[in-house]
């Protein structure tokens, strides 16, 4: 499908790139331009395409680069490259997620009954003779979706999306440090213009360096790691108390390079 602009006829080149993926999203389209049989000027053809794009989609101008060169004296190859660096969520949810904790961040107060001595459990929650019950709490979690359109995607790219599902980011990605973002998967299909419309779903949790659990300090937990605490029985005076003896940070999601998704 072609169009006329600025005295030039534009037809999409047969081997026009469809989309590039990497640190930037780029929609790249190449056109063969002519002016009806006369000598062509690549610069004039580029200006004609620029004027056409300004009319139909002026918002892309800050991210637009147009390159033009001779094919021969009567035809020019003109390429429009639209890049975007910003990751724009189309929907989001910051209501948080629920996790189970058997240790508090700090014990604000201990209030024994008159004439009694209250044991100190070093932050263990719901301690009984049989174990540590813990409590469910809300923790920070940022869920968001990103929507992108491609003129064409390959099966290899879709398989890369599949393989990235259920992974955390292995490198800095968008606003997130390694370990903070989790890719939940994507869905999509062709729209009315036969572009491939894909929505990508993510969740994010902040990394937590230098955590403390009871007397245990210096714990380093990435966003989607799982922290659990082992409690031992400790004899204090005439009492047997359950106190944190060791903290374990478990990696429960594999890592992946999110740049393979091509939406940063």
N, C-alpha and C positions, 0 to 999 in steps of 0.2 A: 504494500500500500504506500503510495507516494503522495507528495504535496508540492505546491509551488509557493515560493517565498522569495521576495527581493529579486525577481527576475530569473531565479534558478529553479530547476526541477530537481527534487530530491527523491531518491528511491533507496530503501534500506539495502545495504550491501549484502550479498549472498552469504558471506562469511563474517557477518557482523558479530562481534562478541556479544554474549547475552548478559552476563553479570560476572563480576569478579568478587572474590571473597578473601578476607584477610583481616588486617587491623582496621580496615575501613570497608564500608559497604559502597559499592560502585555500580551504577547502572550505566553501561557503555553501549552506545548504538552508533554504527557507522553508516554513512549514506554515500551513494554515488550521485554527484551533482553535475548538471550541465545547464547551459543557458540557451538551448534550442539549436545548437550546431555551431556557435561561434567559439572563439577562444575563451577559455575559462580562467578566472583569477581565484586561486585558493583563498586568498584573503577576503575577496568579495563574497565568495560562497560561505565562508565562515561567518561573516557579518549578516548575511541573509538568514542563516540558520539561527544565529543569536536573536535576531529580531522576531523570528517565528516563535522561538521558545519563550521570549519575553511576553508574547501575547497569550500563549496558551497556559503557561505555568510560571509566572514571575517569581514565585517563592523559591525556585531552585537556583536562581541566578547566582547567589553567593557561593554555591557549591558546584558551579558549572565551569568546565574547561572545554574549549572547542579547539581541535587541531585539524588542519587541512593541508593537503599536499596534492600535487598533480598525479593523476593516473596517466594521462597524456594531455595533449593540448586542448582537447574538447571535453575532458572529464576530470573531476577532482574527487578525492576521497576526503569526506568531512566526518570527523568523529566527535560526538558529544559524550563527555564523561561527567557524570553527576555523582559526587562523593558526599558521604555524610559520616561524621566522626561520632556524633552523639547517639547514645542508646536511649530511645524514646519509648517508655512503657505505654501501652495502650490501655492497660488496666492494672490495678494494684490492690493489695490488701496488706494492712499493717496491724491487724488485730492480734498478731502473735500466735504462738503455738504452745501446746501444753507438754510439759515434761515432768517426770517424777524425780523428786529430790529426797535423799535421806540425810542431807546435811544442809543446815542453814548458812547464810552468809555471815551471820553474827547472832549471838544470843543477847537480846536487849535487856533481859531481866530474868532473875530466878527468885521465886517467892515461896519459900517453905511455909508449911503450916506452923502455928505456934508450938515451940518445943521440939521441932523437927529440923533435921539438916537435909537440905536438898542436894542430891548428887549433881556433879558437873559432868555433862556428857560431851563437852567440846563441840557443840553444834549438832549432834545427832538428834534427829526428830522422831518423836513417837517411840521412845525406847521402852522395851518390855523385857521380861525374862527370856522370851523366845526370839527376840530379834529387834530390828529397827524398821518401823513401819514406813516412815517418810510421808511425803505429801505431794500432791499434784499442784504445780504452779504454772503461770503463764510466763513465757520467756520471749524476748524479742525475736520476731521473724518477719521478713519482708517478702511477700509473694507478689510477683508481677509477671505480666505477659508482654511480649514484643511482637509486633506484626510487621512482616516484610513481604514485598512482592518481587518476584523474579520473572523475567521473560521466559526463562527455561531453567530447569535443574536436572542434573544427571542422577542416575540410579546410584552412582558412587557417592554423591553428596547425601542422598537420602539415607544410605547405609551408614554414613558418618554421623548423621543426626541420631540414628538408632543407637550406635555404639556409644555416643556421648550421653545418652539418657541415664540418669542415676549416678552421674559423676559430679565431683566438685572441681572447681577451677584450680589447675595446677600452677598457674602463673597469674600475675596481676591482670584483671579483666574488667573493663568498664570502671566502675567505682570501687571494685571489690579486691581485697587482698587475697592471696592464695588460701583456699580452704573455706572462704565465706559464702560463695555462691554454689547452688545446687541446681543442675538442669533436670527438670521434671519431664521433659518431652515436648513434642510439638504435634500439631495437626494442620492440615491444609488441603488444597486442591486448586483446580483451575477456576478462574472467575469468568465473567461473561466475555472478556477480551482475550481469554486463553492465557492470561498471566498466571503463574503459580503463586497463590496467596498462602503464606505460612504464618502461623502464630506459635511462638515459642514461649514456654512456661518455665519460670524460675522461682526459687526461694532463696533467701539469704539470711544468714545469722552472723553476727560479729564474732571475730576471734577474741579469745579471752586469755591474754598472757598474764603470768604471775598471779594465778589464783591461790587462795589459801583454803585449806579444809582443816578445821581444828588447829593442831600444832604443825600440820604439814604445809609447807610454803613452796613457792616457786613453781607451781603447776602451770604448764603451758597447754592450753586447749584450743585447737582450731574450731571454727564455727560449727561444723557438722560432726566433730568427734563426739564420742559418748564418754561421759565421766561417771565412774562409779567408785564407791568407797567401801572398803572392807573394814568391818568393826571387830575388834577383839575384846575379850573379857579382860578387865584389868582390876586387880584387887586393890582397893583403896580403903585402908582401915579395916573395918569389919564388913565392907560392902564389896560386891562384885559388879563392876560397871562395864557398860559397852561403850567403847570409845573408838574413834577413827584410828586405824593402824596403818592403812596404806590407801593411796588414791591411784586409780588406774584411768588413763586416757586411751580410749580405743578408737582406732580408725575403722569406720563402718561403711564408708563409701569410697570407691576407687576414684582416682584423679584423672583429669583429661584436659587437653588444651582447647579451651572454648573458642579460640580463634578459628578453629575448623568450622564453626557454625557461620562465620562470616557476617555477623550482625553487630559487631562492636563499633 
